[in-house]
Amino acid sequence: MAGDTGGLTYGRSQTTLMSGNLYLLVQDYCTASGAQFADALRPWLPRLKAKDWTLNHEQSLKAALHNAGADPIMHEVQDRFFDRVYWVPAQNLAAFKDCS
């Protein structure tokens, strides 16, 4: 979409390619014990890390992400990831502002 600077977006809480967080999420998934689609996603890690804009049009990556979305391990990884990257820092910031 015009003006969308995030690029490829994925997950229940929508992380993006260009933020670098899609790489971090997929990396976490690929290292999780029992991740059913880790082998399908692992080859994409270098390009995800590089924030390769052409990944926005890679149908095989999108298919692998879609498949991983059905894996309960991906659900667990996403919950932990979004807590760690977004929720806990927001809570900490709110607690800090309450103290000032």
DSSP file (Angstrom, degrees, kcal/mol; ACC not computed):
  #  RESIDUE AA STRUCTURE BP1 BP2  ACC     N-H-->O    O-->H-N    N-H-->O    O-->H-N    TCO  KAPPA ALPHA  PHI   PSI    X-CA   Y-CA   Z-CA
    1    1 A M    >         0   0    0      0, 0.0     3,-2.0     0, 0.0     6,-0.1   0.000 360.0 360.0 360.0 142.0    0.0    0.0    0.0
    2    2 A A  T 3   +     0   0    0      1,-0.3     3,-0.1     3,-0.0     0, 0.0  -0.338 360.0  14.3 -59.5 132.5    1.2    3.5   -0.8
    3    3 A G  T 3  S+     0   0    0      1,-0.2     2,-0.8    -2,-0.1    -1,-0.3   0.362  87.1 134.5  84.4  -4.7    2.9    5.1    2.2
    4    4 A D    <   +     0   0    0     -3,-2.0    -1,-0.2     1,-0.2     3,-0.2  -0.688  25.5 174.9 -80.5 110.0    3.2    1.9    4.1
    5    5 A T        +     0   0    0     -2,-0.8    -1,-0.2     1,-0.2    -3,-0.0   0.497  65.5  73.3 -94.1  -4.4    6.8    1.9    5.5
    6    6 A G  S    S-     0   0    0      1,-0.2    12,-2.5    12,-0.1    11,-0.4   0.777  77.8-167.8 -80.9 -26.8    6.4   -1.3    7.5
    7    7 A G        +     0   0    0     -3,-0.2    -1,-0.2    10,-0.2    -2,-0.1  -0.376  54.7  21.9  72.4-154.2    6.4   -3.7    4.7
    8    8 A L  S    S-     0   0    0      8,-0.1     9,-2.3    45,-0.1     2,-0.4  -0.189  74.5-160.0 -51.0 129.2    5.5   -7.3    5.2
    9    9 A T  E     +A   16   0A   0      7,-0.2     2,-0.3     8,-0.1     7,-0.2  -0.916  14.1 172.0-119.4 141.7    3.4   -7.7    8.3
   10   10 A Y  E   > +A   15   0A   0      5,-2.5     5,-3.1    -2,-0.4     3,-0.2  -0.997  25.8  35.8-150.7 149.5    2.8  -10.9   10.3
   11   11 A G  T > 5S-     0   0    0     -2,-0.3     3,-1.0     3,-0.2    64,-0.0  -0.042  84.9 -68.9 101.3 166.0    1.3  -12.3   13.4
   12   12 A R  T 3 5S+     0   0    0      1,-0.3    -1,-0.2     2,-0.1    63,-0.0   0.804 136.5  35.5 -62.5 -29.4   -1.6  -11.8   15.7
   13   13 A S  T 3 5S-     0   0    0     -3,-0.2    -1,-0.3    65,-0.0    -2,-0.1   0.262 115.1-117.5-110.1  10.8   -0.1   -8.5   16.9
   14   14 A Q  T < 5 -     0   0    0     -3,-1.0     2,-0.3     1,-0.1    -3,-0.2   0.972  35.2-172.7  58.4  81.5    1.3   -7.5   13.5
   15   15 A T  E   < -A   10   0A   0     -5,-3.1    -5,-2.5     6,-0.1     2,-0.3  -0.715  17.1-133.6 -97.3 156.8    5.0   -7.2   13.5
   16   16 A T  E  >  -A    9   0A   0     -2,-0.3     6,-1.9    -7,-0.2     4,-0.6  -0.787  14.9-130.4-121.6 155.7    6.8   -5.8   10.4
   17   17 A L  T >4 S+     0   0    0     -9,-2.3     3,-1.2   -11,-0.4     6,-0.3   0.937 107.6  49.3 -59.4 -51.4    9.7   -6.5    8.1
   18   18 A M  T 34 S+     0   0    0    -12,-2.5    -1,-0.2     1,-0.3   -11,-0.1   0.687 103.2  59.3 -74.5 -18.1   11.1   -3.0    8.2
   19   19 A S  T 34 S-     0   0    0    -13,-0.4    -1,-0.3    -3,-0.1    -2,-0.2   0.719 106.5-126.5 -75.7 -19.4   11.0   -2.7   12.0
   20   20 A G  S <X S+     0   0    0     -3,-1.2     4,-1.6    -4,-0.6    -3,-0.1   0.268  86.0 106.6  89.9 -11.0   13.3   -5.7   12.2
   21   21 A N  H  >  +     0   0    0     -5,-0.5     4,-2.5     2,-0.2     5,-0.2   0.756  67.8  61.9 -76.6 -24.1   10.9   -7.4   14.5
   22   22 A L  H  > S+     0   0    0     -6,-1.9     4,-2.6     2,-0.2     5,-0.2   0.926 105.7  48.8 -64.3 -42.2    9.6   -9.8   11.9
   23   23 A Y  H  > S+     0   0    0     25,-0.3     4,-2.8    -7,-0.3    -2,-0.2   0.945 111.8  48.5 -57.6 -49.0   13.2  -11.2   11.8
   24   24 A L  H  X S+     0   0    0     -4,-1.6     4,-2.3     1,-0.2    -2,-0.2   0.891 112.7  48.2 -62.3 -40.1   13.3  -11.4   15.6
   25   25 A L  H  X S+     0   0    0     -4,-2.5     4,-2.3     2,-0.2    -1,-0.2   0.941 114.0  45.1 -65.4 -47.5   10.0  -13.2   15.8
   26   26 A V  H  X S+     0   0    0     -4,-2.6     4,-2.8     1,-0.2    -2,-0.2   0.886 112.0  53.2 -65.6 -37.9   10.9  -15.7   13.1
   27   27 A Q  H  X S+     0   0    0     -4,-2.8     4,-1.2    -5,-0.2    -1,-0.2   0.928 108.9  49.2 -61.4 -44.7   14.3  -16.3   14.6
   28   28 A D  H  X S+     0   0    0     -4,-2.3     4,-0.5     1,-0.2     3,-0.4   0.922 112.7  48.2 -59.6 -43.6   12.6  -17.0   18.0
   29   29 A Y  H >< S+     0   0    0     -4,-2.3     3,-1.3     1,-0.2    -2,-0.2   0.922 107.6  54.5 -63.1 -44.4   10.3  -19.4   16.3
   30   30 A C  H 3< S+     0   0    0     -4,-2.8    -1,-0.2     1,-0.3    -2,-0.2   0.736 111.8  45.0 -65.3 -21.9   13.1  -21.2   14.4
   31   31 A T  H 3< S+     0   0    0     -4,-1.2    -1,-0.3    -3,-0.4     2,-0.2   0.473  89.4 109.3 -98.7  -2.9   14.9  -21.8   17.7
   32   32 A A  S X< S-     0   0    0     -3,-1.3     3,-1.6    -4,-0.5     2,-0.2  -0.535  79.0-107.9 -76.3 137.1   11.8  -23.0   19.6
   33   33 A S  T 3  S+     0   0    0      1,-0.3     3,-0.1    -2,-0.2    -1,-0.1  -0.439 101.7  12.6 -63.8 128.6   11.7  -26.7   20.4
   34   34 A G  T 3  S+     0   0    0      1,-0.3     2,-0.5    -2,-0.2    -1,-0.3   0.517  77.9 161.2  84.5   5.9    9.1  -28.5   18.3
   35   35 A A    X   -     0   0    0     -3,-1.6     3,-1.1    -6,-0.2     4,-0.3  -0.477  27.3-156.9 -64.3 113.0    8.5  -25.7   15.8
   36   36 A Q  T 3  S+     0   0    0     -2,-0.5     3,-0.2     1,-0.2    -1,-0.2   0.775  86.1  35.8 -66.0 -29.6    6.9  -27.5   12.9
   37   37 A F  T 3> S+     0   0    0      1,-0.1     4,-1.5     2,-0.1     3,-0.3   0.149  79.8 111.1-114.6  18.6    7.8  -25.1   10.2
   38   38 A A  H <> S+     0   0    0     -3,-1.1     4,-2.9     1,-0.2     3,-0.2   0.898  77.8  54.0 -59.3 -41.9   11.3  -23.9   11.4
   39   39 A D  H  4 S+     0   0    0     -4,-0.3    -1,-0.2     1,-0.2    -2,-0.1   0.843 108.6  49.6 -64.1 -32.1   13.0  -25.6    8.5
   40   40 A A  H  4 S+     0   0    0     -3,-0.3    -1,-0.2     1,-0.2    -2,-0.2   0.802 119.1  37.5 -74.8 -29.1   10.8  -23.8    6.0
   41   41 A L  H >X S+     0   0    0     -4,-1.5     3,-1.8    -3,-0.2     4,-0.5   0.762  96.3  79.0 -94.2 -28.1   11.5  -20.4    7.6
   42   42 A R  G >< S+     0   0    0     -4,-2.9     3,-1.6     1,-0.3    -2,-0.1   0.856  87.5  58.3 -53.6 -41.9   15.1  -20.7    8.5
   43   43 A P  G 34 S+     0   0    0      0, 0.0     4,-0.3     0, 0.0    -1,-0.3   0.742 102.2  57.1 -62.8 -19.3   16.5  -20.0    5.0
   44   44 A W  G <> S+     0   0    0     -3,-1.8     4,-2.5     1,-0.2     3,-0.4   0.624  80.6  91.9 -83.9 -13.0   14.6  -16.7    5.0
   45   45 A L  H <X S+     0   0    0     -3,-1.6     4,-3.0    -4,-0.5     5,-0.2   0.870  81.4  52.0 -54.9 -45.5   16.4  -15.4    8.1
   46   46 A P  H  > S+     0   0    0      0, 0.0     4,-1.8     0, 0.0    -1,-0.2   0.912 114.2  43.5 -59.9 -39.8   19.3  -13.6    6.4
   47   47 A R  H  4>S+     0   0    0     -3,-0.4     5,-2.5    -4,-0.3     4,-0.3   0.856 113.5  51.0 -74.2 -33.5   17.0  -11.7    4.1
   48   48 A L  H ><5S+     0   0    0     -4,-2.5     3,-1.3     3,-0.2   -25,-0.3   0.925 110.4  50.0 -64.3 -43.7   14.6  -10.9    7.0
   49   49 A K  H 3<5S+     0   0    0     -4,-3.0    -2,-0.2     1,-0.3    -1,-0.2   0.880 109.6  50.9 -61.2 -37.9   17.5   -9.6    9.0
   50   50 A A  T 3<5S-     0   0    0     -4,-1.8    -1,-0.3    -5,-0.2    -2,-0.2   0.496 109.5-126.2 -77.5  -2.9   18.6   -7.4    6.1
   51   51 A K  T < 5 -     0   0    0     -3,-1.3     2,-0.7    -4,-0.3    -3,-0.2   0.915  33.3-164.3  55.4  44.8   15.1   -6.0    5.9
   52   52 A D    > < -     0   0    0     -5,-2.5     3,-2.2     1,-0.2     4,-0.2  -0.487  11.6-154.5 -66.5 107.6   15.0   -7.0    2.2
   53   53 A W  G >  S+     0   0    0     -2,-0.7     3,-1.8     1,-0.3    -1,-0.2   0.760  87.8  71.0 -58.2 -28.0   12.1   -5.1    0.8
   54   54 A T  G >  S+     0   0    0      1,-0.3     3,-1.7     2,-0.2    -1,-0.3   0.687  79.3  78.0 -66.2 -15.2   11.7   -7.7   -2.0
   55   55 A L  G X  S+     0   0    0     -3,-2.2     3,-1.5     1,-0.3    -1,-0.3   0.729  74.3  78.0 -64.3 -20.2   10.4  -10.1    0.6
   56   56 A N  G <  S+     0   0    0     -3,-1.8    -1,-0.3     1,-0.3    -2,-0.2   0.743 101.8  38.2 -58.0 -21.9    7.1   -8.2    0.4
   57   57 A H  G <  S+     0   0    0     -3,-1.7     2,-1.1    -4,-0.2    -1,-0.3   0.238  83.1 117.1-115.6  11.0    6.4  -10.1   -2.8
   58   58 A E    <>  -     0   0    0     -3,-1.5     4,-2.2     1,-0.2     3,-0.3  -0.698  40.4-173.9 -86.3  99.0    7.8  -13.5   -1.9
   59   59 A Q  H  > S+     0   0    0     -2,-1.1     4,-2.4     1,-0.2    -1,-0.2   0.833  81.9  56.5 -64.2 -33.1    4.8  -15.9   -2.1
   60   60 A S  H  > S+     0   0    0      2,-0.2     4,-2.0     1,-0.2    -1,-0.2   0.869 108.1  47.9 -69.6 -33.8    6.8  -18.8   -0.7
   61   61 A L  H  > S+     0   0    0     -3,-0.3     4,-2.7     2,-0.2     5,-0.2   0.927 111.5  50.3 -66.8 -45.1    7.8  -16.9    2.4
   62   62 A K  H  X S+     0   0    0     -4,-2.2     4,-2.4     1,-0.2    -2,-0.2   0.893 110.4  50.3 -61.0 -38.7    4.2  -15.8    2.9
   63   63 A A  H  X S+     0   0    0     -4,-2.4     4,-2.6     2,-0.2    -1,-0.2   0.912 110.3  49.5 -65.1 -42.4    3.1  -19.4    2.5
   64   64 A A  H  X S+     0   0    0     -4,-2.0     4,-2.4     2,-0.2    -2,-0.2   0.903 112.4  47.7 -63.9 -41.1    5.6  -20.6    5.1
   65   65 A L  H  X S+     0   0    0     -4,-2.7     4,-1.6     2,-0.2    -2,-0.2   0.905 111.0  51.6 -64.8 -41.3    4.5  -17.8    7.5
   66   66 A H  H  < S+     0   0    0     -4,-2.4     4,-0.4    -5,-0.2     3,-0.2   0.934 111.2  47.3 -60.2 -46.8    0.9  -18.8    6.9
   67   67 A N  H >< S+     0   0    0     -4,-2.6     3,-1.6     1,-0.2     4,-0.3   0.916 109.6  53.0 -61.3 -43.9    1.6  -22.4    7.7
   68   68 A A  H >< S+     0   0    0     -4,-2.4     3,-1.7     1,-0.3     6,-0.4   0.802  95.9  70.2 -62.9 -28.1    3.6  -21.5   10.8
   69   69 A G  T 3< S+     0   0    0     -4,-1.6    -1,-0.3     1,-0.3    -2,-0.2   0.711  95.0  54.3 -62.5 -19.8    0.6  -19.5   12.0
   70   70 A A  T <  S+     0   0    0     -3,-1.6    -1,-0.3    -4,-0.4    -2,-0.2   0.532  86.8  99.7 -89.1  -7.2   -1.3  -22.8   12.5
   71   71 A D    X>  -     0   0    0     -3,-1.7     4,-1.5    -4,-0.3     3,-0.9  -0.688  68.9-145.6 -83.8 122.1    1.5  -24.2   14.8
   72   72 A P  H 3> S+     0   0    0      0, 0.0     4,-2.1     0, 0.0     5,-0.2   0.802 101.1  62.2 -56.3 -27.7    0.7  -23.8   18.5
   73   73 A I  H 3> S+     0   0    0      1,-0.2     4,-2.8     2,-0.2     5,-0.2   0.903 100.6  52.2 -64.2 -39.7    4.4  -23.3   19.0
   74   74 A M  H <> S+     0   0    0     -3,-0.9     4,-2.7    -6,-0.4    -1,-0.2   0.891 107.0  53.2 -63.3 -38.0    4.2  -20.1   16.9
   75   75 A H  H  X S+     0   0    0     -4,-1.5     4,-2.3     2,-0.2    -2,-0.2   0.933 111.7  45.1 -61.4 -44.7    1.3  -18.9   19.1
   76   76 A E  H  X S+     0   0    0     -4,-2.1     4,-2.4     2,-0.2     5,-0.2   0.918 112.8  50.4 -64.5 -43.7    3.4  -19.4   22.2
   77   77 A V  H  X S+     0   0    0     -4,-2.8     4,-2.9     1,-0.2    -2,-0.2   0.917 111.0  49.5 -61.5 -43.3    6.4  -17.7   20.6
   78   78 A Q  H  X S+     0   0    0     -4,-2.7     4,-3.0     2,-0.2     5,-0.3   0.926 109.4  51.3 -62.9 -44.2    4.3  -14.7   19.6
   79   79 A D  H  X S+     0   0    0     -4,-2.3     4,-1.8     1,-0.2    -2,-0.2   0.943 115.2  41.8 -58.4 -47.9    2.8  -14.4   23.0
   80   80 A R  H  X S+     0   0    0     -4,-2.4     4,-2.6     2,-0.2    -2,-0.2   0.918 115.6  51.0 -64.7 -43.4    6.3  -14.4   24.6
   81   81 A F  H  X S+     0   0    0     -4,-2.9     4,-3.2    -5,-0.2     5,-0.3   0.945 112.2  44.1 -60.8 -51.1    7.7  -12.1   21.9
   82   82 A F  H  X>S+     0   0    0     -4,-3.0     5,-2.4     1,-0.2     4,-1.8   0.837 113.6  51.4 -69.7 -30.8    5.0   -9.4   22.1
   83   83 A D  I  <>S+     0   0    0     -4,-1.8     5,-3.2    -5,-0.3    -1,-0.2   0.957 116.5  40.8 -63.1 -49.0    5.1   -9.5   25.9
   84   84 A R  I  <5S+     0   0    0     -4,-2.6    -2,-0.2    -5,-0.2    -3,-0.2   0.895 124.3  35.2 -67.1 -42.7    8.9   -9.0   25.9
   85   85 A V  I  <5S+     0   0    0     -4,-3.2    -3,-0.2    -5,-0.2    -1,-0.2   0.808 136.6   7.3 -87.6 -31.0    9.2   -6.5   23.1
   86   86 A Y  I  X5S+     0   0    0     -4,-1.8     4,-1.9    -5,-0.3    -3,-0.2   0.788 123.5  46.3-118.2 -54.6    6.0   -4.4   23.5
   87   87 A W  I  ><S+     0   0    0     -5,-2.4     4,-2.6     2,-0.2     5,-0.2   0.945 112.8  44.9 -66.6 -52.7    4.0   -5.1   26.7
   88   88 A V  H  ><S+     0   0    0     -5,-3.2     4,-2.7     1,-0.2     5,-0.2   0.923 114.3  48.9 -62.4 -45.6    6.7   -5.2   29.4
   89   89 A P  H  > S+     0   0    0      0, 0.0     4,-2.4     0, 0.0    -1,-0.2   0.899 112.2  50.0 -60.3 -37.1    8.5   -2.1   28.1
   90   90 A A  H  X S+     0   0    0     -4,-1.9     4,-2.5     2,-0.2    -2,-0.2   0.914 111.3  48.3 -65.9 -41.8    5.1   -0.2   28.0
   91   91 A Q  H  X S+     0   0    0     -4,-2.6     4,-2.6     2,-0.2    -1,-0.2   0.919 111.9  49.8 -62.0 -43.6    4.3   -1.3   31.5
   92   92 A N  H  X S+     0   0    0     -4,-2.7     4,-2.3     1,-0.2    -2,-0.2   0.903 111.3  48.6 -63.4 -41.1    7.8   -0.2   32.7
   93   93 A L  H  X S+     0   0    0     -4,-2.4     4,-2.5     2,-0.2    -1,-0.2   0.914 111.9  49.1 -65.0 -42.5    7.4    3.2   31.0
   94   94 A A  H  X S+     0   0    0     -4,-2.5     4,-1.9     1,-0.2    -2,-0.2   0.911 111.7  48.8 -64.0 -41.9    3.9    3.6   32.6
   95   95 A A  H  X S+     0   0    0     -4,-2.6     4,-1.1     2,-0.2    -1,-0.2   0.894 111.2  50.6 -64.9 -39.4    5.3    2.7   36.0
   96   96 A F  H  X S+     0   0    0     -4,-2.3     4,-0.8     1,-0.2     3,-0.4   0.915 110.4  48.9 -63.6 -43.4    8.2    5.1   35.6
   97   97 A K  H  < S+     0   0    0     -4,-2.5     3,-0.4     1,-0.2    -1,-0.2   0.836 106.6  56.7 -67.2 -31.8    5.8    7.9   34.6
   98   98 A D  H  < S+     0   0    0     -4,-1.9    -1,-0.2     1,-0.2    -2,-0.2   0.812 106.8  50.6 -66.3 -29.4    3.6    7.2   37.6
   99   99 A C  H  <        0   0    0     -4,-1.1    -1,-0.2    -3,-0.4    -2,-0.2   0.665 360.0 360.0 -82.7 -17.8    6.7    7.7   39.9
  100  100 A S     <        0   0    0     -4,-0.8    -1,-0.2    -3,-0.4    -2,-0.2   0.485 360.0 360.0 -94.4 360.0    7.7   11.1   38.4
